[in-house]
Amino acid sequence: MNYYYRFILLFVVLMVGLSAHAQEESTVADSVSTQKDSLVQALLGQIQDLQMQSIMMREQLEKSGEAARDDSLRLARRKSRIDSLRNITPGAPLIVEGDTLFILYNRRGGITPEARVEDLHDKIMEIGTSMTLFTDSIYLFDADFTTDIMAGDELLMSITDYDALWQNKTRQELAAAYRTIIDTKIQQLHAEYGLKRKLIGVLYVIGSMVVLGLLIWATNYFYRHWRYRLLRKLLRRTRPLTIKDYEVLNLHRQGIVFLTGFNVLRYLIIMMLLFIFVPMFFAAFPETKSFTYTIFGYVWNPFVSILKSIVGFLPNFFRIIVIILCFRYLVKGLHYLMNEIGSGNLKISGFYADWAQPTYLILRVLCYSFMIVMIWPLLPSSDSQVFQGVSVFIGLIISLGSSSIIGNVMAGMVMTYMRPFHVGDFIKYGDTEGFVIEKTVLVTRIRTRKNDVITIPNANLMTSQTTNYTFSAHNYGVIVHTKVTIGYDMPWQQIRDLLLDAAAKTPYLQKKPEAFVRITSLDDFYVEYEINAYTRRSDLLSNIYSELHQNILDSFHSNGVEIMSPHIFAHRNDLELQIPKQKAEG
């Protein structure tokens, strides 16, 4: 463009010179011809030079126009490419306090957009959270190739033409928009984090502490001055809590429970006050406000989680209730049926009355076990690996630690249906004889004739032989038997009669069937006789044996029969009969 103006100026000068020359020719017609020719030649040379400059200027103008057109086309193509890149380029957002201010896409020299945003964020936070009462004004500084956003003497960021190109704005427009956004955010941060806000927070904390102290003092005052008053009023209106004949809570215990509960309530109120006010102290300052939500979250989040779990568990809870009610009434029906069988009101062929109670216990265990199996999948977290692992661990411990218990239980159940004896029967287990006084699932207790109570595991009874004297006495009669050995010099008929006579004099021995004597052995030096008699009083066996032995002695001695059978003797010589003298004299 400068060449164009110079060409016009030269053309004007030439026209002025030509007009002046023409006037000079008209006024001085008779000038010297040599001077005229030289002047004309000089003017023609200048015109040629101007024409050459005009051609060159025209060529330059043509080149400048082409360059401008090329620049405009290049700019259009660049904008098109940037528009397509903007759709796939996320950019680096400037986020301050959760607020997205703007997005940078372009690098600044070797600095990435992310680094530019991070540096700008730190500067904004430093200025906005400063403790000064006032902040420096944000202004623009326009340079040749950049527009800088300044805060006092500090450079916040530089806006380039490429940044403006990414936003479809001019550099100055984009810089002005960013300046307004940054200035607004700094003012907001200063209002939130500035010295004024800190002073207000301190006053707020002091006031909250005063209120908290007053509330705690009021709680303790009410507790100290009203606990005994309320206790006296409560005890005047209450009565001892009893269940049947057992006094669960008398008035003294009720007073202790009330005072303990009242004290616990006091501490709960103080803890609740601390839980409310302590987070408020942190909420007074923006730097610690997030900690407030953390403290509330420690209690609120578990509470919400538990509440959601309870609400989600309600459908399964109602199913569990229905299952429990169904099995409860089923067990009640079985209990009624077994009571009728046990009392004899209902008789079932082949099912004894004493089977009713153990059968009811077995069926009840089976019903409750099946009920637990149905309820188990409905429990919360029943499908979790931890829950399943704990269940397996507990089951393993029970199975390993209760093998003997299970064996006794199974033996007790088997003996219940085998019916080898009942409570009150007189039995013999090994060398132990006694009355059965108790039968449980695990053990059986026997009282001997010496009133010693012996506890025997059911598994031992199951694997050993037992003798039930009561059953035999009731159905057949127990045979009481004892043996004596007499020499070959005594006739067996006499010995038989003496033994039968002794049995006839013994109480509780039956006349029918009759007693009988057996010769059980013919040894080298004596004959073995055995007296057998029937009785139905198995509970008096020890007394019956004692009476029978006494009667045998009396019977033999009164008839001069010696109960002595030495293995070797040739002659008695002068040895007297081995019987009491009064019996021998008689």
C-alpha positions in Angstrom: 0.0 0.0 0.0 2.9 2.4 0.6 4.1 2.0 -3.0 0.7 2.9 -4.2 0.6 6.2 -2.3 4.1 7.0 -3.5 3.1 6.4 -7.1 0.1 8.8 -6.8 2.3 11.5 -5.2 4.8 11.3 -8.0 2.0 11.5 -10.6 0.6 14.6 -9.0 4.1 16.2 -8.9 4.5 15.3 -12.6 1.2 16.9 -13.5 2.1 20.1 -11.6 5.4 20.2 -13.4 3.9 19.8 -16.8 1.3 22.5 -16.2 4.0 24.9 -15.0 6.1 24.1 -18.0 3.2 24.7 -20.4 2.5 28.1 -18.8 6.2 28.9 -19.1 6.2 27.9 -22.8 3.1 30.1 -23.5 4.6 33.1 -21.7 8.3 32.6 -23.0 7.8 31.4 -26.5 11.2 32.3 -27.6 13.3 30.4 -25.1 16.6 29.0 -26.0 16.1 25.7 -27.9 18.9 23.8 -26.3 17.6 24.4 -22.8 14.1 23.3 -24.0 15.4 20.1 -25.4 17.5 19.2 -22.3 14.5 19.9 -20.1 12.3 17.7 -22.2 14.8 14.9 -22.1 15.0 15.1 -18.3 11.2 15.0 -17.9 10.9 12.1 -20.2 13.5 10.2 -18.2 11.6 10.9 -15.0 8.4 9.7 -16.6 10.0 6.4 -17.6 11.3 5.9 -14.1 7.8 6.6 -12.7 6.3 4.1 -15.1 8.8 1.5 -14.1 8.1 2.2 -10.4 4.4 2.0 -11.2 4.8 -1.4 -12.9 6.8 -2.7 -9.9 4.3 -1.2 -7.5 1.5 -2.9 -9.5 3.4 -6.2 -9.3 3.9 -5.7 -5.6 0.2 -4.9 -5.1 -0.8 -8.0 -7.1 1.6 -10.1 -4.9 0.1 -8.5 -1.7 -3.4 -9.2 -2.8 -2.5 -12.8 -3.5 -0.9 -13.1 0.0 -3.9 -11.6 1.6 -6.2 -14.0 -0.2 -3.9 -16.8 0.7 -3.9 -15.8 4.4 -7.7 -15.6 4.5 -7.9 -19.0 2.9 -5.3 -20.4 5.2 -7.3 -18.9 8.2 -10.5 -20.4 7.0 -8.9 -23.8 6.6 -7.3 -23.5 10.1 -10.7 -22.7 11.6 -12.2 -25.6 9.9 -9.5 -27.9 11.2 -9.9 -26.5 14.7 -13.6 -27.0 14.7 -13.1 -30.6 13.8 -10.4 -31.0 16.5 -12.6 -29.3 19.1 -15.1 -32.2 18.8 -12.5 -34.8 19.6 -10.1 -32.8 21.9 -11.2 -32.7 25.6 -9.0 -29.8 26.5 -7.9 -29.0 30.0 -10.7 -27.5 32.2 -9.9 -24.9 34.8 -11.8 -26.1 37.9 -11.7 -24.0 41.1 -13.6 -25.2 44.1 -15.7 -27.5 42.0 -16.6 -24.7 39.5 -15.4 -25.1 35.9 -14.4 -21.6 34.7 -13.2 -22.3 31.1 -11.2 -24.8 29.0 -7.8 -24.4 27.4 -6.9 -26.3 24.3 -3.7 -24.7 23.0 -0.1 -25.1 24.1 1.9 -22.1 25.1 5.4 -22.7 23.8 6.5 -26.0 25.4 3.8 -25.8 28.2 0.9 -28.2 27.9 -2.7 -27.0 28.5 -2.8 -29.1 31.6 0.3 -27.4 33.0 -1.1 -24.0 32.1 -4.4 -24.7 33.9 -2.6 -26.1 37.0 -0.4 -23.0 37.3 -3.4 -20.7 36.8 -5.4 -22.7 39.4 -2.6 -22.3 42.0 -2.3 -18.6 41.4 -6.1 -18.0 41.7 -6.2 -20.0 44.9 -3.2 -18.1 46.3 -4.7 -14.7 45.6 -8.3 -15.7 46.5 -7.4 -17.3 49.9 -5.0 -14.6 51.0 -5.6 -13.1 54.4 -5.6 -9.5 53.1 -8.7 -7.3 53.4 -8.5 -6.3 49.7 -7.3 -8.0 46.6 -5.4 -6.5 43.6 -7.4 -5.5 40.6 -7.3 -7.8 37.6 -6.4 -6.0 34.4 -5.2 -6.7 30.8 -1.8 -5.9 29.3 -1.8 -6.0 25.5 1.5 -6.9 23.8 2.4 -7.4 20.2 1.7 -11.1 20.1 -0.1 -11.8 23.5 -2.6 -10.3 25.8 -1.6 -10.8 29.5 -4.0 -11.1 32.4 -2.3 -9.4 35.3 -3.0 -9.2 39.1 -0.9 -6.3 40.3 2.6 -7.1 39.2 1.9 -10.8 38.9 1.2 -12.5 35.6 -1.8 -14.9 35.8 -1.8 -16.1 32.2 -1.1 -15.1 28.6 -3.7 -15.3 25.8 -2.4 -15.9 22.3 -4.0 -15.7 18.9 -4.2 -19.5 18.8 -6.1 -19.5 22.1 -8.6 -17.0 20.5 -8.7 -19.2 17.4 -9.8 -22.2 19.4 -12.7 -20.1 20.9 -13.7 -18.4 17.6 -12.9 -15.0 19.1 -10.3 -12.3 18.8 -7.5 -12.3 21.3 -8.7 -9.2 23.0 -12.3 -10.5 23.3 -11.1 -13.8 24.8 -8.7 -12.0 27.2 -11.5 -9.7 28.4 -13.9 -12.6 28.9 -11.3 -14.6 30.9 -10.4 -11.6 32.9 -14.0 -11.1 34.0 -14.3 -14.8 34.9 -11.0 -14.9 36.9 -11.8 -11.6 38.7 -15.3 -12.9 39.7 -13.9 -16.1 41.1 -11.1 -14.4 43.0 -13.6 -12.1 44.6 -15.8 -15.1 45.6 -12.8 -16.9 47.1 -11.7 -13.9 49.0 -15.2 -13.5 50.4 -15.1 -17.1 51.5 -11.5 -17.4 52.7 -10.5 -13.8 53.6 -9.7 -12.3 56.9 -13.2 -11.2 57.5 -14.5 -14.7 57.0 -11.9 -16.0 59.4 -12.9 -13.5 62.1 -16.6 -14.4 61.7 -15.7 -18.1 61.9 -13.8 -17.6 65.2 -16.7 -15.7 66.7 -19.0 -18.5 65.5 -16.8 -21.2 67.1 -16.6 -19.3 70.4 -20.4 -18.9 70.5 -21.0 -22.6 69.6 -18.6 -23.6 72.4 -20.4 -21.4 74.9 -23.8 -22.9 73.8 -22.3 -26.5 74.0 -20.9 -25.9 77.5 -24.3 -24.5 78.7 -26.2 -27.5 77.3 -23.8 -30.0 78.9 -24.0 -28.1 82.2 -27.8 -28.2 82.0 -27.8 -31.9 81.3 -25.6 -32.7 84.3 -27.6 -30.3 86.5 -30.8 -32.1 85.5 -29.3 -35.5 86.2 -27.9 -34.6 89.6 -31.1 -32.8 90.9 -33.8 -35.0 89.4 -32.5 -38.6 89.4 -33.6 -39.3 93.0 -36.8 -37.4 92.7 -37.8 -39.4 89.6 -36.6 -42.6 91.4 -38.9 -42.0 94.4 -41.9 -41.3 92.1 -41.2 -44.4 90.1 -40.8 -46.7 93.2 -44.1 -45.4 94.6 -46.0 -46.7 91.5 -44.1 -49.9 90.7 -44.3 -53.4 92.1 -41.7 -56.1 92.2 -41.4 -58.0 88.9 -42.1 -61.7 89.3 -42.4 -64.7 87.1 -44.4 -67.3 88.9 -42.7 -67.7 92.3 -39.4 -66.2 91.2 -38.8 -62.5 91.9 -36.9 -61.2 88.9 -36.6 -57.5 90.0 -37.4 -56.3 93.4 -37.7 -52.6 94.2 -34.0 -52.3 95.1 -32.9 -53.8 91.8 -35.4 -51.7 89.9 -33.9 -48.6 91.5 -30.4 -49.7 90.4 -31.6 -50.4 86.9 -33.3 -46.9 86.7 -30.3 -45.1 88.0 -28.0 -46.9 85.6 -30.3 -46.2 82.7 -30.7 -42.6 83.6 -26.9 -42.2 83.8 -26.5 -43.9 80.4 -29.1 -41.5 79.0 -27.1 -38.6 80.3 -24.0 -39.8 78.5 -25.9 -40.4 75.3 -27.2 -36.9 75.4 -23.7 -35.5 75.9 -22.4 -37.6 73.1 -25.1 -36.4 70.8 -24.4 -32.8 71.7 -20.7 -33.4 70.9 -21.6 -35.1 67.7 -23.7 -32.1 66.6 -21.4 -29.2 67.8 -17.9 -30.5 67.0 -18.7 -30.8 63.2 -20.1 -27.2 63.5 -16.7 -26.0 64.7 -15.1 -27.4 61.6 -17.8 -26.0 59.4 -17.0 -22.5 60.5 -13.9 -22.5 58.3 -13.9 -23.4 54.6 -10.6 -25.2 54.9 -12.1 -27.8 57.3 -15.7 -27.8 56.0 -15.1 -31.1 54.1 -14.0 -32.7 57.4 -17.5 -31.9 58.8 -19.1 -34.1 56.1 -16.6 -36.8 56.9 -17.6 -36.8 60.6 -21.2 -36.9 59.8 -20.6 -39.6 57.3 -19.0 -41.8 60.0 -22.4 -42.1 61.7 -24.9 -41.2 59.0 -23.6 -43.5 56.3 -23.8 -46.7 58.5 -27.2 -45.5 59.7 -28.4 -45.1 56.1 -26.8 -48.4 55.1 -28.5 -50.2 58.0 -31.8 -48.5 57.2 -31.6 -49.5 53.6 -30.7 -53.1 54.6 -33.7 -53.2 57.0 -36.1 -51.9 54.3 -34.7 -54.4 51.8 -35.0 -57.2 54.3 -38.7 -56.6 55.1 -40.1 -58.9 52.4 -37.9 -61.8 53.6 -38.7 -60.9 57.2 -42.4 -61.4 56.6 -41.6 -64.7 54.9 -39.7 -65.8 58.0 -42.6 -64.8 60.2 -45.0 -66.9 58.2 -42.6 -69.9 58.2 -42.1 -69.7 62.0 -45.8 -69.5 62.7 -46.5 -72.5 60.5 -43.9 -74.6 62.2 -44.9 -73.4 65.6 -48.5 -74.5 65.2 -47.3 -77.8 63.6 -45.2 -78.5 66.7 -48.1 -77.6 68.9 -50.3 -80.1 67.0 -47.6 -82.8 67.4 -47.3 -82.0 71.2 -51.1 -82.4 71.6 -51.1 -85.7 69.7 -48.2 -87.2 71.7 -49.7 -86.1 75.0 -52.9 -88.0 74.1 -50.8 -91.1 73.3 -48.7 -90.8 76.4 -51.8 -90.4 78.7 -53.4 -93.4 77.1 -56.4 -91.5 75.6 -55.2 -92.4 72.1 -53.8 -95.9 71.4 -51.9 -96.9 68.3 -51.1 -100.5 67.7 -47.4 -101.2 68.1 -46.7 -97.7 69.5 -46.1 -97.7 73.2 -47.2 -94.8 75.5 -43.6 -94.3 76.8 -42.5 -93.6 73.2 -44.7 -90.5 73.0 -42.4 -88.0 74.7 -39.1 -89.0 73.0 -40.9 -89.2 69.7 -42.2 -85.7 70.2 -38.7 -84.4 71.0 -37.3 -86.1 67.9 -40.1 -84.7 65.7 -39.7 -81.2 67.2 -36.0 -81.2 66.5 -36.6 -82.3 62.9 -39.3 -79.6 62.4 -37.1 -76.9 63.8 -34.1 -78.1 61.8 -36.2 -78.0 58.6 -37.5 -74.6 59.6 -33.9 -73.3 60.0 -33.0 -74.7 56.6 -35.9 -72.8 55.0 -35.1 -69.6 56.9 -31.3 -69.7 56.3 -31.3 -68.4 52.7 -33.6 -65.5 53.7 -31.2 -64.1 56.3 -29.2 -61.0 55.3 -25.8 -61.7 53.9 -26.4 -65.5 54.0 -24.9 -65.8 50.5 -21.7 -64.0 51.4 -18.5 -65.9 51.6 -17.8 -64.7 55.1 -21.2 -65.9 56.4 -20.7 -69.2 54.7 -17.2 -69.6 56.0 -18.2 -68.9 59.6 -21.1 -71.3 59.2 -18.8 -74.1 58.0 -16.3 -73.3 60.7 -18.9 -73.5 63.5 -20.3 -76.7 62.0 -16.8 -78.2 61.9 -16.2 -77.3 65.5 -19.5 -78.8 66.7 -19.0 -82.0 64.7 -15.4 -82.5 66.0 -16.2 -81.5 69.6 -19.5 -83.3 70.0 -18.8 -86.7 68.6 -19.2 -88.4 72.0 -22.3 -86.3 72.7 -23.9 -87.3 69.5 -23.0 -90.9 70.2 -24.7 -90.7 73.6 -27.7 -89.0 72.1 -28.1 -91.6 69.4 -27.7 -94.4 72.0 -30.3 -92.8 74.2 -32.7 -92.6 71.3 -32.1 -96.2 70.3 -32.6 -97.4 73.9 -35.8 -95.4 74.1 -37.3 -97.5 71.4 -35.6 -100.7 72.4 -37.2 -100.2 75.9 -34.6 -102.3 77.9 -35.7 -100.6 81.1 -37.8 -97.8 82.6 -37.4 -95.3 85.4 -37.9 -97.3 88.6 -36.8 -100.6 87.3 -34.2 -102.6 89.2 -31.4 -103.5 86.8 -27.8 -104.8 86.7 -25.1 -103.2 84.6 -21.8 -105.1 84.9 -21.1 -105.4 88.6 -23.5 -102.6 89.5 -27.1 -103.2 90.6 -29.6 -100.6 91.4 -32.8 -98.7 90.6 -33.1 -96.5 87.5 -33.9 -93.0 88.8 -33.4 -90.9 85.7 -33.1 -91.4 81.9 -31.9 -88.5 79.8 -30.8 -88.1 76.2 -27.2 -88.3 77.3 -26.9 -90.4 80.5 -28.8 -92.8 82.8 -28.6 -92.6 86.6 -28.8 -95.6 88.8 -29.2 -95.7 92.6 -27.6 -98.7 94.3 -28.8 -100.5 97.4 -26.3 -98.4 99.3 -28.0 -95.2 97.9 -25.0 -94.5 95.7 -26.1 -92.6 92.6 -24.1 -93.8 89.5 -24.2 -91.9 86.2 -23.6 -94.1 83.2 -23.3 -92.7 79.6 -25.9 -94.1 77.3 -23.2 -95.1 74.8 -21.8 -97.5 77.5 -25.2 -98.9 78.3 -25.8 -99.5 74.6 -22.6 -101.5 74.1 -22.9 -103.5 77.4 -25.2 -106.2 78.7 -27.9 -105.1 81.2 -30.2 -107.2 83.3 -33.7 -106.0 84.0 -35.0 -107.7 87.2 -38.2 -105.7 87.3 -39.3 -106.8 83.9 -38.6 -110.4 84.7 -40.3 -110.2 88.0 -43.4 -108.6 86.5 -43.8 -111.1 83.6 -42.2 -114.4 84.8 -41.0 -114.0 88.3 -37.4 -113.7 89.3 -35.7 -117.0 90.4 -33.8 -116.5 93.7 -31.1 -119.1 93.9 -28.2 -120.0 96.1 -25.8 -122.9 96.4 -24.5 -125.1 99.2 -21.9 -127.9 99.2 -22.4 -131.0 101.3 -20.2 -134.1 101.7 -21.1 -137.5 100.1 -21.9 -139.0 103.5 -25.3 -137.0 103.6 -28.3 -138.4 101.7 -29.3 -136.0 99.0 -33.1 -136.4 99.8 -32.5 -135.0 103.3 -30.5 -132.0 101.9 -33.3 -131.4 99.3 -36.0 -131.3 102.0 -34.0 -129.0 104.2 -33.4 -126.5 101.4 -37.1 -126.6 100.4 -38.1 -126.0 104.1 -35.8 -123.0 104.3 -37.3 -121.6 101.1 -40.8 -122.1 102.4 -40.0 -120.1 105.5 -38.5 -117.1 103.5 -40.9 -114.2 103.0 -41.8 -112.9 99.5 -40.9 -116.3 97.9 -43.9 -117.6 96.0 -45.6 -120.9 96.8 -46.7 -121.3 93.1 -44.7 -122.1 91.2 -43.0 -124.3 93.8 -39.4 -124.0 94.7 -37.1 -126.7 93.5 -33.6 -128.0 94.1 -30.9 -128.9 91.6 -27.8 -130.9 92.1 -25.4 -128.9 90.0 -22.1 -130.7 90.5 -20.5 -133.9 91.9 -17.0 -132.8 92.8 -14.2 -134.9 94.2 -15.0 -134.2 97.8 -18.6 -132.8 98.0 -21.9 -132.5 96.2 -23.2 -129.0 95.1 -26.9 -128.3 95.7 -28.8 -125.3 94.4 -32.1 -124.0 95.8 -34.4 -122.1 93.4 -37.5 -120.2 94.3 -39.7 -117.6 92.5 -40.4 -114.0 93.7 -42.0 -110.9 92.1 -40.4 -108.5 94.5 -37.3 -107.6 92.6 -36.9 -104.5 94.7 -36.3 -106.7 97.8 -33.9 -109.1 96.3 -31.1 -108.3 98.8 -33.5 -108.8 101.7 -34.9 -112.0 100.3 -31.4 -113.5 99.8 -30.5 -112.5 103.3 -33.6 -114.2 104.8 -33.1 -117.3 102.6 -29.5 -117.7 103.8 -30.6 -117.3 107.4 -33.3 -120.0 107.0 -30.9 -122.4 105.3 -28.5 -122.1 108.3 -31.3 -122.6 110.8 -32.7 -125.5 108.9 -29.4 -127.4 108.5 -28.1 -126.7 112.1 -31.4 -127.7 113.7 -31.2 -131.0 111.9 -27.5 -131.6 112.8 -26.3 -131.2 109.2 -22.9 -129.7 108.9 -22.4 -127.2 106.0 -18.7 -128.2 105.5 -17.1 -130.0 102.7 -13.3 -130.2 103.2 -11.3 -131.2 100.1 -9.1 -133.8 101.9 -9.8 -135.6 105.1 -9.5 -139.3 106.0 -11.0 -139.4 109.4 -12.5 -136.7 111.5 -10.7 -138.1 114.6 -12.0 -136.1 117.5 -13.1 -133.0 115.6 -16.6 -131.9 116.6 -19.4 -131.1 114.3 -19.0 -127.5 112.9 -22.4 -126.3 114.0 -23.6 -124.0 116.8 -23.8 -125.8 120.1 -27.3 -124.8 120.9 -28.4 -126.3 117.6 -26.5 -129.5 118.1 -27.9 -130.0 121.6 -31.4 -129.4 120.4 
